[in-house]
C-alpha cells in the first residue's frame, strides 16, 4: 500500500510539473454580498485619504496595506484599487470572484511580484475578472503568468514581464488582452488551448519563446501558440509581434492532417500546403487577423505538428 501511495504522489507531482493542465483553485466562490452592496478596496503603502477624493461620496471603502488581504475580503462586484508600490499576493492564484483589479497611476508604478514558493501567479476561474494598469513581474513560478482556467479574464493596459510561460487560456475559457505588453516568456507569449477564445488588440508581444533548451522544436512556437481540435477562436487587431525566437504565430495541429469542422462537415488541411493552407486554416479556426505587424521574429506564421 505504501508503494502504491508513493507512486501516486510521484504521478501527481509529475503531472503538475507539465503546466496548467489541472485546476489549482480550491477556494469556494462567495458570490455577491447579501443586499447586493459592493465595496471598493483601497490598497496603498501609505495613507490614501487624498488619493480617494475622486470617488463618489457613497462609495463603501475598505483600506488595506496588504493586497493579499484585500483580495481575500472581496465579493463579486467589488473593486480593488492599487496605489503605487510593489506588492505580493498569493490570492491572485485563487481568483473566483467577479472583480476589477485596477492600478491607480502608470502600470510601471504598480508592480505585483510572484511568490517563487508557488507554482502559479495569476489563476482565474471567475466568470469575469478584469486587470487594469498594473505590471505583473513573474519570478521563478513555473506556470503561465496568467492562467485562465474557466470564465473570462480581461487584461487592459498592463505589462506582463514573464519568466516562465506567458498567458495561458485553457479549454472553454476566454481572455481579452487590450493595449498591453507581454515579454520575456520562455514559451509563447499567449498560448490558446483547444476550445478557448481570445481577443488581442493593440498589444506588443516580443522577446518571447526564450526556451533554455537545446530542443530546436520548442524554438518554433513563437509569440502566439494555438493548439487546435477542437478549434479555439482568436481575434487579433493592431498588435505588434516582434523579436520573438520562433514564429510570430504558430498553429499546432495534432497529426499529419488538421481537421476542422465547418457547418457540420469535416475538412482537412495537410501539412506543407503553404500559404493557401494557412489562409484556409485561419478561416476554419475562426481566426481574425487584421492590421497586425509581425517583424523581426525568427519566422512568420506557421502550421506545425
N, C-alpha and C positions, 0 to 999 in steps of 0.2 A: 504493500500500500504506500509506503514511504517513497519507494522508487517511482510509482505512478504519479504521486503528488509533485515530486521533483521534476519529472519530465513535463508535467502540465505547466509548472511555473516557468520552465525554460521556454516552452512553446509560447506562452503569453508574452514573455519578455521579448522574444524574437519577433513576434507579430507586431508588438508596439513599436519596435525599432525600425519598421519599414514605412513610416509616415503615418498620416492621419487617416487610417483605414477603419478605426473603430471609435465609437463615441467616447469622449473623455469626460463629458459633463454628467455628473450625478446629482447636481443641485436641482431641487424641485422648484418649478415655476410658481411664483406667488401671484401673478396677475395684478389687477388693479386694486387700489385701496378701497375699503368699504366707503361708499358715498362718492366714489369717483374722483376724489381730490388728488391733485398732483403736486409734487414737491420739486423745487429746484435746489440741487445740492451744489454748494459752492466749495471748491477745493482750492486752497491757497496756502502758500508757505508763511505768509504774513497776513495781518488783518485785511479783510476785503470790504470794509464798510464803504469806502469811497468807490470801490470797483462795481458795486451792485446798484448804484443810484439810478441807472438807466432802466432797471427792471420795474415792472408795474408794481404799484403800491400794494396790490392784493396778492402778490406772489408769495407763496409759502416757501420760506428759506430754511435750509439747514446748512450750517457751516462746518467744514472738516479741514483738518490739516493732513489728512491721510486719504488718498484716493481709494485704497482698498476698502476702508470703512464706508466711504460714500457709496461705492458700488454695492456693498453688502446691504445698505439701507434702502436701495432702490426698489420701487414697484413699477409695474408697467405704466407708461405715460410720463415718468419723471425725466428731468433734465439734469445733466451733470456739467457744470461749468468749471473748467480747469484754468487757473491763472498761471502765469509764467513760473517755471521751475522744472526740476527733474523729479520724476515720481516712479514708483514701482507699485504694481498691483496684481497679485496672484488671481484676484477675482475676475480679471479680464479673460481668463481661460475658462470661465464658467458663466458666460452671458446667457441668461434665459429670459430676461425681461425686455419688453419693447421700450427702449430708452434712447435718448440722444446724449452723446458724449462729445462735448464741444470745447475746444481750446479758445480762450479769450486772448487774442493777440495773434502774432505771426506764428505759423507752425513750428518754426525753429526755436521759438521761445518756450514752447510747451513740449517737453521731451518725456516720454514714458519708456522706461528701460525694462527689458525682460529679466526674469529671475533665472539665472543659469541652473538652479536646482530643479526647475520644472521643464518637462518636455515641451509644453505648449506655451504660447504667448497670448494671442487673442483667439478665442474659440467661441463661436456663437451658435446657439440653437434657438434663438428668439425669432419670432415672426418678422419683426422689423427692428433693426438696430442701426443707428447712424453714428459714424465717427467723423468729426469735422475739425479742421485747423490744428492738428496735432502731428508730432513726429513720433513714430514708433521705432525704437532702436533695439534691434534683436542682438542678444549676446548669448551664444552657446546654447540656444534652445534648438531642438532637432526638427520640430515640425514647421509647418508654414508660419510665416509671420502673422498672417490672419488665416484661420481655417473656418469656413462656413459649413457647418455640418448639416444644418437644415434652416429653413426660413430664408429671409432676405437681409443682406447687410449692405449699407451704403457707406462708401468711403469718399469723402469730399475734401479737397484742398489739404491733403495730408502728405507727409513724407514717410515712406516705408524704407528704412535702412536695414536690409536683410543681412543675416549672416548664415542662416540655414536656407530653407526654401522660401519662395515668395508667397503670394496669396493663393490658397487652395480652396476650390469650391467643389464640395462632394456631391454625390448623387442626389438629385432632386432639389438641391439648394440653389440660391442665386445671389449674385453680387452686382452692384453698380459702383464703378470707380470713376470719379469725375475730377479733373484738374489736379491730379496727384502725381507723385513721383515714386517710382519703385526702382531700387538699385541694390546691387551687391549680392543678389541671391545666388546660391550655389547651383540651384536648379533654375527652372523658368521663373520669370517674374510673376506670371499668372498661370495657374495650372487648373484646367477645367476637366473634371471627371465626367464620365458618361451620364447623360440626362441632366446636366447642370445648365444654368443660364448665366450669362454675363453681359453687361453693357459697359464698355470702356470708352470714355470720351474726354479728349483734351489732356491726356496723360503723357508723361515721359517715362519710358521703360528702358533702362540702359544698364550696361555693365553687369548683366545677369548671366547665369549659367556658368559660373566660375567653379566648376567641379574640381575638387582636389583629387583627381584620379587620373590614371593613365588609360582608362577605358574611353576610346575615341567615340564610341556610340553614344555615350552620355553627353558628349560635347556638341551634339547636333540639335539638342532640344530647344534652344533659343529663348527669346523673350517671352513668348506665349506658347503654351503647350496644351494641345486639345486632344483629349482621349475620346474615342468615338465608340458607338454601339452600346446602348442607344445614343443617338446623336445629341450633343449639347447644342445650345443656341448661343451665338456670340454676335454682338453688335459693336462695331468699332468705328469711331469717328474722331478725326482731328488728333490722333495720338502720334507721338514721336517715339519710335522704337529704334534705338541706336546703340552702337558699341557693345553689342551682346556677343558672347562667344558661342557661335552656332547660328541657327536660322532665326530670323526675326519672329516668324510664326511657324509652328510645327503642328501638323495634324498627324496623330499617331493612330494607325489602323492595326487591328489585331492579327492580320494574316496577309497572305499574298493578294487578297482581294478585299476591298472595303465595300460592304453592302449597306445601303441606307434606304429606309422606307420613304416612299413618296406617294401619297394618295392611295394607300393600300397595296402598292406594288413594291417589289424589291428590285433595286438596281445596283449594279456593282461597277466599281472603277478599279481596274487592275493597276498594279504598281508600274511606274515607268511610263505612264501615258503623257507626261509632260504638262504643258500649260493648260491644254484642254481638260486634262484630268483634274487639275487643281481648280479650274473655274467651275467645272461640273460639281466637284465635291463641295465647294463653298456654297453653291446653290442648294444642294441636297442637305447640307448640315445646318441650314438656316444661318449662314454667316453673312453679315452685312459689314463690308469693309470699305469705308468711304473716306477720301481725303486724308489718309494717314501717310506719314513719312517713315519709310524704312531705309536707314542708311548706316553704313559703316558696321553692319553686322557681318559676321563671317560669311553668312549666306542669307538668302531671302526668305521665301515661303516654300515649305516642303511637305510632302507626304512621306512618312517613314513607317517601317514595321516596328 
